[in-house]
Amino acid sequence: MSVSGLNRIEKKAAFSLASVFGVRMLGLFMILPVFAIYGEQLTGYSPLWLGIAIGAYGLTQALLQIPMGMLSDKFGRKPVILAGLSIFLLGSVIAALSTSIYGVVLGRSLQGMGAIASAILALAADITREEQRPKVMATIGMFIGLSFTFAMILGPIVADAFGLSGLFWFTALLTIVAMLMIQFMVPYSVNKAPRGDNVALPEQISKLIRHSQLARLNWGVFILHMALTACFVTLPKQFVASGLRLENHWQIYLPTLLGSFFLMVPFMIVAIKKQKEKPMFSAAVALLTGALFLLWILPSSFGSLVFTIVLFFTAFNYLEATMPSILSRIAPAGVKGTVMGIYSSSQFLGAFVGGLLGGAIASKYGEQAIFLAMALICLMWLYLTFSMQKLKKSKSFSFTTTIDCEEKADEVVEVLINMPGVIEATLVNDEGGDNLLEKNVAIAYLKVDEKTVDLQAVKSLLQS
């Protein structure tokens, strides 16, 4: 078995799980570029209810992401993922059949209740080796980014051909495809990786929420998705007002999104090769803030909209791709699942608040004020980035070991943390594990500097 590349099972898992994640997010995102226009035809329409309908899925996602991950620990990954997709399917059908804004809000809320992100990431971790897991997670992240791009293009085309209800029926069809993929394409797994490495641990949540550096990223992703959702309360209308028919909106989304991907490459190169991650992160937030101020100041002409949207998505795509990577490096050893659960909840909650706030601002102060409000909030985020700590290069490892008692665990951790190159060490008792013969099993999670750590010495200590 190759240790340098993905094996056959890992390749299959990466493609199938990434496809399921992407297909589901495609269904959620496709409403963004069209609902501001088609929503006006629904009974009970108002700018406030429009914003709630756009962001409704975010609230239920935020509330259920962690519980669904914990349920997958108890009942298995696939059953929970299939149950979540079934709820998502029901929400899509209800939204498709609705003629009122309230029915669409209900449907979107049910879509959010199918919160399967943590279960999918946990399953990906279950069936991949530690050294290959970042590649699988990167593949999933890439498919999420592609789903957003395709949603911006497909949404206007499908809505123009089949109407708003047709868009939700299309989402329902995609959900059925995702369920078939989970059932027949995703490899079956009976062993679970240590739960602290994959899904949230309730006893860790309070401590990690208060972690100053993690909190900056959680607030950051909250603000990022709040700004995105709020802007789409009005952006589609502005494109129409500039002379671009709705069915042709893909002609603006495709080049601007592709252009933004190319423009963010210099950010990546400077951040990684020049080791300027913190300054480039702040620069991206500054660019996002500037784009929002320009959307507020400049007249809504076609040219100015294209220019500012390219700036907006250059910053958005860079931040969206960078924050999970930073998060995984800052996260204390052994609790990546808990950290990602909090981060995901912050992201989806931001989408809900963005829709709600965007609708409320449009109702009271006019739609153009949305951009000013989001720019001022992003300005506060920019201030927070200045106090981010410089990132240390590190790599995480996990080892199984035996342990007799809590005192022994304390001694081992104390020795580990004083070894050269060991940045962080956590020992988690895995009572019984999945193997009945291993009654006193523990998992040692280490975050280390590969250049200075002696892994053989670490293994010797844990084996002794």
N, C-alpha and C positions, 0 to 999 in steps of 0.2 A: 504493500500500500504506500502510495507516494505521500511524503510529508510536506512536499513543496507545493502541491496543487490539490484541487478538489478531487475526491474520488467520485465514482459513478453515483452513489447514493447522495452525496453532498451536492453534486451538480443538479440532480433531479429535485432535491429539496429546495435549493436556491431558486431555481426557475419557477417551480410550482407555487411555492409560498409567496415569492415576489409577485407572481402573476395574480394570485388571489388578492393580495394586499392592494396591488395596483388597480385591479378591476373594481374592487369595492370603493376605493378612493375616487376613481373615475366617475362612478355613479353619484358620489357626494358632491364632487366639484362641478359637474356639468351644469348645475343650476346657476352658478355664479355669473356667467356672462350673459344670461338671458332673463333671469327672474325679475330684475328691476323693470323690465318692459312688459313681459307677459303677466307679471303679478297684478298689474293694474286692471286686468280683465276679471279678476276673481272677486266674488262677493265679499264685502267687508274690508276691502283694500284700504290701507293707509300707509304712509311711510314707516310708521312705527311697526305695524304688523308685518310689513315687507321685511324689515330688518330682523324681526324675530323669526320669521320663516327661513331666512337665509342662514341664521346662526343657531337655530333650535337644536340641530344635531350635536352641537358642541357641548351644550350643557349636559345632556344625557351621556355623551361619551366621557366627559370629565368625571361624572359621578360613578360610572360603572366600569371604567377601565381597570382599576385595581381589583375590585371584587371579581370581575370575570377572569382575571389572571389567577386569582386564588382558587376559584372554582375549577379552573383547568388543572390545578395541582391535585385536587381531590378526585375529580371525575374523569380526568384525561383531557388531552389537548383537542383531539379531533371532535369529540362530542360537544364540547363547549363552543368550538369554532363553528360547527354546523348549526348549533342552536342560535348562535349570534347571527349567522347569515340568514336563518329562517325569520328571525325578528326583523332584520334589515329588509328582507323580501316583503314581509307584511307591511312595513312602513311605506315601501315603494308603491305597493298596490293601493293602499289607502290614499296616498298623495295623488296617484294617477286618476282615481275615481272622484276626487274632490273638486267641487266647483266653487268652494269658498276658501279664503285665506286661512281660516281656522282649521279646515281639514288638512291643508298642506302643512301647517305647523305641527299637527298631530302626527302626520306621516313622517315628517323630518325628525321629530323627536323619537319616534320608534326606530327610524334608521340609526340614530345615534345609540339607541339601547343595544344594538348589535355590536357592542364594543369588543372586538376580537383582536385588537392590536397586540396587547400583552401576551395573549395566548399564542398568537402566531410567532412572535419573537421567542417565546419560551420553547415552542416546538422546534423552531430553527436551531436553538441552542441544544436541545435534546439530541438531535440527530447529526450534529456536526462536531468535529474535533476542535479542541480549544484553539489550536494554531490556525485553523481554517475558518473559524467563526467570523472574524472581521470581514472576510470576503463575502460570506453569505449575507451578513447584515448590510454591507455596502450595496449588494445587488438589490436587496429589498428597498433600500433608500433610493437607489437609482430609479426603480420602477415607480415609486411614489412620485418622484419628480417628473417622470415621463407622463404619469397619469394626469397630473395637473396641466401639463402642456397640451395633451390630447383633449382634455376636458374643455379647455379654452377654445379649441378648434372645433370639436364635435358638437358642443352644446348649441351654438347658433345654427348649425346645419340641421341637426335633428329637430330642434324646436321649430325651425322654419318649415320643415317637411311634415311634421306630425303634431305640432302644437306642444303646449306644456305637458299635457297628459301623456303624449307620446314619448316625451323625454323620460318621464317616470316609468313608463312601461319598458323602455329600453334599459333603464337601470335595473328593473326587475329581471329582465332577461339576462343581463350581465351577472346578476346575483346567482341565478340558477347555474350558469356556467361555472362560477366560482365554487359552488357547492359540489358539482360534479368533479372538479379538479381536486378538491380536498378529499373526496371519497376515493377517487381512483388513481390520482397522480402522486399525491404526497406520500412519501414512505411511511410505513407504520412503525411506531416506536412504543416499546413497553417500558423502557428505562427512562427515568427523569433525571436531568442534571440537578445538582444541589439547588434548592429553590431560591436561596438568597442570590444566586448568580443570575436568575432569570426573571422571577416575579416578586412582587412586593411583600415584604415582611412587615406586619402591622406594628411591631414594637420599634421599628426603625424610623417610621414615617415622621414622627414629631421632631426627632433629632435632626433628620436630614432636611426638613423644611426650613429649620433655623440655620442651616449651614450657610455661611455668608456668601461663599463663592458659588455654590449651587443655586442659591436664591437669585443671584444676578442673572443666571441663565434661565431659570424658570420664569422670572419676570420678563426676561427678554423675549422668550418664545411666546409668552402671553401677549405682549405688546405687538410682536410681529404679526401674529395671526389676527389680532384685533384690528390692526390697521388694514390688513388685506381684506377682511370681511366687510369692514365699514366702508371701504372705498368702493366695493362692488355694489353697494346700495345705490350708487349714482353713476359710476363709470360707464356702464352700457348706454345709459340715456345720453351721456355726453358724446359718445361716439355717434349715436344717431343724430344728435343735434349738429354735429360737425359735418354731416352729409353722408355718413356711411350707413347703408342699410344693414339691419340686424343679420340677415343671412350672409353678409359679406364681412362680418366682424372677424372671422378666422383669418382674413387677409391682413389684419393688423396684429392679431395675437401670434400668429406663426412667426413672422419676421422679428417681432419685438422680443419674443421669448427665446428664439434661437440667437438673436443678437446679444441678449443679456447673458446667455451661457458663455459665449465667446468673450464677452467683456469681463466676466468674473475670473477668467483664467489668470490675468496679471495679478489679481488679488491673491489667488492661490499660490502662484509662483513666489511672490515676495514673502508671503506668510510662511511658507514651508522652507524654501531654499535660503532665504535671508534670516530665518528665525525671527520674524516680525509679526507673530500671530496676534498679539495683543494690539499693536498699533493698527493693523489691517482690519481687525474686528471693529475697533472704534471708527475707522474710516468708513467701513460699510454702513454702520449705523448713522454716521453723519451724511452719507450719500442718500440713505433712505429718508432721513429727515429733510434734506434739501429737496428731494423729488416731491415730497408732500407739500412743502412750502410753494414750490413752483406750480403744482397742480392748483393751489389756492390762488396764486397771484396771476398766472398767465391766463389770457383769454382761451376759451375752450375751442381753439381751432384744431384742425386735423393734424397739422404739423407739430404744434406744441404738445398735443396729447401723445403722439408717437414718441417724441423726444423724452418727455417726462416718464412715460410708462417704461421705456427702455432703462432709464436710470433706476426707477423703482424696482424692476425685476432683477436688474444686475445685483443690487444690494440684497434683495429678498432671497435670491437663489444662493448667493454666497453665505448669508447668515443661516439659511435653512440647512445647507450642507455642512457648515462648520460647527454649529452648536452641539449636535449629538457627539461629534468627535471630541470636542473639548470636554463635554459632560463625562464621557467615558474615562477620560484621563484624570479628571478631578474627583470622580466618584470614589469613596472609600472602598478598599478591597472587600470583595464578597457581597456587596449590596447593589450591584449594577441594576438588578431588576427593580428594586425599590426606587432607585434614583430615576430610572426610565419611566416608571409608573407615575411618579410625581410630575416629571417633565411632560409626559403625554397628556396628563390631566390639565396641566397649565396651558398647553397648546390648544386643546379643544375648548377649554373654558374661555380662552381669548377669542376664539371664533364666535362663541355665543355672545359674549359681551360686545364684540365688534358689531355684530348684526343689530343687537339691541340699542347700542349707543348711536350707531349710524342712523338708524330709523328715528330715534328720539331727537337727534340734532337736526335732521332734515325736516322733521315736523315743526320744530320751534324756530330754527334759525336759517333754514334753507339748506339745500344739498351742498353748496359750495363750502359751507362752514365745516363740513365733515373733514375736509383735507387740513384745515387749520387746526382743528382739535387733535387730529392724529399726529400732525407735525409737532405740536407742543408736547404731546405725550412721548413721542420718540426723542425729543430733545432731553427730556428727563432721563430716558434710557441711556442716551449718549453720556450724560453725566455719571451714571452708574458704571459705565464701562471703564472710566478712568481709574477706578479703584480696584479693577480686576488684578489678581496676582499673575505674575509671569508664569507661564506654563512650564513644567518640568517634563523632560522626556522620560517616559516610563513604559513598562509593559507589565501586564497582569498574568499571573500563573495561579493554578489551583492544584493542590496535591491532596491525596487521601492519606490519612495517617491513623494510628490507633491512639486512644487516650483512656486513662483510667479514672481521672477525676478532674474537678474544676481547678484544684491547686496545680496539678500537673500542666493543665492548659495555660494557666497564667505564667508558669515558669518557661514553657516553650515559647510563648509569644514574646516574653521579655528578652529571651536569648535571640530570637529572630530579629526583633526590631533593632537590636544593637549590632547586627552583622553588617559588614560593609555592603552598600548597594541596596539594602532593603529599606524602602521608603515607608511601607505600611504593611502590617500583618494582622490578619484576623483569623481566628480559629472558631469554626462553627460545628457544634455537635450535631451529627446527622443520625439521630437515635434509631439504630436498626438499619437505616438506609433502605434499599430495595432488596438487599440480600439478607436472608434470615440468618446466614452464618456469620454475618458481620454485625455483632450486637454493639460493639464499641467503636463505631466509625466516626471520624471527624474529618472535616474539610478545612485545609489551610489555604486561605486566599492571601496572595502576596502581590504587592505592587513594587516593582524593582527597577533599578537602573541597570540595564543589561551590560553596560560597559564595566561596571565595578562589582557586580554581585557574583558570588561563587555558588552557582546552582547546585553543584555536587555537594557542597557543605550543607546547603539547605536541606537537600534530600536525605543526607546522612543523619542530620539532626531529627528530622521527622520520622525516619524509619527506626531510629533507635528508641 
